[in-house]
Amino acid sequence: MPSVAELFETVGERVEGETGRFFVGAAVEMAAVSGRSPQTAMRIQLEREPLPVQAEDKAVILEIGGCLGRYDLGGQARALGLYKTRLDRRIQSLEERQKQKSGAWMTAAVCSGLTVIVLLL
């Protein structure tokens, strides 16, 4: 079974952009010091090269790092399932907020257009 550092490196190589660099950097941090936890490595990498996510999301990322390698495989799988559910709810909430904002912007654009038409008449 591969180590967490090896898994991070594999994920980092397969994912592009800042997320991929984050996982590769965390893997390097874990390999740099024997026994360094995934959570500590992730924290160091976030400080070195911050991800463009909100503070709440960074906290969840670090919480996930805290459960990796800490429990048996079944415990880690259950914890990751709980985090997946939590993140799915967060994504849904953000999508709903984005729909509300886009509706507000659409209304503002229509009103602005009507105002310009009235002024031109």
C-alpha positions as CSV (number, residue, x, y, z in Angstrom):
1,M,0.0,0.0,0.0
2,P,1.5,3.4,-1.0
3,S,2.2,6.0,1.6
4,V,0.2,9.2,1.9
5,A,3.1,11.1,0.4
6,E,3.2,8.8,-2.6
7,L,-0.6,9.2,-3.1
8,F,-0.2,13.0,-2.9
9,E,2.5,13.0,-5.4
10,T,0.5,10.8,-7.8
11,V,-2.6,13.0,-7.4
12,G,-0.4,16.1,-7.9
13,E,1.0,14.7,-11.1
14,R,-2.4,13.9,-12.5
15,V,-4.1,17.2,-11.6
16,E,-3.2,20.4,-13.3
17,G,-2.7,23.9,-12.0
18,E,-2.5,25.1,-8.5
19,T,-4.2,22.1,-7.0
20,G,-1.7,19.7,-8.6
21,R,1.2,21.9,-7.3
22,F,-0.3,21.9,-3.9
23,F,-0.4,18.1,-3.7
24,V,3.1,17.7,-5.1
25,G,4.4,20.3,-2.6
26,A,2.7,18.6,0.3
27,A,4.3,15.3,-0.8
28,V,7.7,17.0,-0.9
29,E,7.2,18.4,2.6
30,M,6.2,15.0,4.0
31,A,9.3,13.4,2.4
32,A,11.6,16.2,3.7
33,V,11.1,15.3,7.3
34,S,10.6,11.8,8.5
35,G,7.3,11.4,10.3
36,R,5.9,14.7,9.2
37,S,2.1,14.4,9.2
38,P,0.0,15.1,6.1
39,Q,-1.7,18.0,8.0
40,T,1.6,19.7,8.8
41,A,2.9,19.2,5.3
42,M,-0.4,20.6,3.9
43,R,-0.2,23.6,6.2
44,I,3.4,24.4,5.2
45,Q,2.5,24.1,1.5
46,L,-0.6,26.4,2.0
47,E,1.6,29.0,3.6
48,R,4.2,28.7,0.9
49,E,1.8,28.7,-2.0
50,P,-1.8,29.6,-1.0
51,L,-4.7,28.1,-2.9
52,P,-7.3,30.5,-4.2
53,V,-10.0,29.3,-1.8
54,Q,-11.8,30.8,1.1
55,A,-10.5,30.4,4.7
56,E,-13.3,28.0,5.5
57,D,-12.3,25.7,2.7
58,K,-8.6,25.8,3.7
59,A,-9.7,24.8,7.2
60,V,-11.5,21.8,5.8
61,I,-8.5,20.8,3.7
62,L,-6.3,20.9,6.9
63,E,-8.9,18.8,8.8
64,I,-8.8,16.2,6.1
65,G,-5.0,16.2,6.3
66,G,-5.4,15.5,10.1
67,C,-7.3,12.3,9.5
68,L,-5.0,10.9,6.8
69,G,-2.7,8.3,8.1
70,R,-4.0,8.7,11.6
71,Y,-6.8,6.0,11.7
72,D,-7.1,2.5,10.2
73,L,-8.2,2.3,6.6
74,G,-11.9,1.9,7.5
75,G,-11.8,4.9,9.8
76,Q,-10.1,7.0,7.1
77,A,-12.7,5.9,4.5
78,R,-15.5,6.9,6.9
79,A,-13.9,10.2,7.6
80,L,-13.3,11.0,4.0
81,G,-17.0,10.1,3.3
82,L,-18.1,12.6,5.9
83,Y,-15.9,15.3,4.4
84,K,-17.2,14.5,1.0
85,T,-20.7,15.0,2.2
86,R,-19.7,18.2,3.9
87,L,-18.0,19.6,0.8
88,D,-20.9,18.5,-1.4
89,R,-23.2,20.6,0.7
90,R,-20.8,23.5,0.6
91,I,-20.6,23.3,-3.2
92,Q,-24.4,23.2,-3.4
93,S,-24.6,26.3,-1.2
94,L,-22.1,28.2,-3.3
95,E,-23.9,27.2,-6.5
96,E,-27.2,28.5,-5.1
97,R,-25.5,31.8,-4.1
98,Q,-24.0,32.2,-7.5
99,K,-27.4,31.7,-9.1
100,Q,-28.9,34.4,-6.9
101,K,-26.1,36.8,-7.7
102,S,-26.3,36.1,-11.4
103,G,-30.1,36.8,-11.3
104,A,-29.5,40.1,-9.5
105,W,-26.9,41.1,-12.1
106,M,-29.3,40.2,-14.9
107,T,-32.0,42.3,-13.3
108,A,-29.5,45.2,-12.9
109,A,-28.4,44.9,-16.5
110,V,-32.0,44.9,-17.8
111,C,-32.9,48.0,-15.7
112,S,-29.8,49.8,-16.8
113,G,-30.7,49.1,-20.4
114,L,-34.3,50.3,-20.0
115,T,-33.0,53.4,-18.3
116,V,-30.7,54.2,-21.2
117,I,-33.6,53.7,-23.6
118,V,-35.9,56.0,-21.7
119,L,-33.1,58.7,-21.5
120,L,-32.6,58.4,-25.3
121,L,-36.3,58.9,-26.0
